[in-house]
Amino acid sequence: MNRHFSDARYYFRRGFDHLYTGLKEESEPLRRRIMEAMGREMDEEEMGPQSRRERVEYGARRAATRGRRAAKKVRRRVERTE
């Protein structure tokens, strides 16, 4: 792949990550009000990781979960073709 394309893909992804984070931060007060109106309290776990270590551990757990899901899908596809 041309370096320009890989650079563009990198910056696009970084921009999307920043957009997602910004939207999540901006919508947090509204989400809290909705949860309170529904009678459901937000736990600290629902708020997401705060410290750098928590973010890394959360990312590792998320990656492991996504990996297991992907492997499960692949196993299903392979079983169907046999």
Secondary structure as GFF3:
##gff-version 3
##sequence-region A 1 82
A	DSSP	alpha_helix	3	37	.	.	.	ID=ss1
A	DSSP	alpha_helix	44	47	.	.	.	ID=ss2
A	DSSP	alpha_helix	52	81	.	.	.	ID=ss3
###
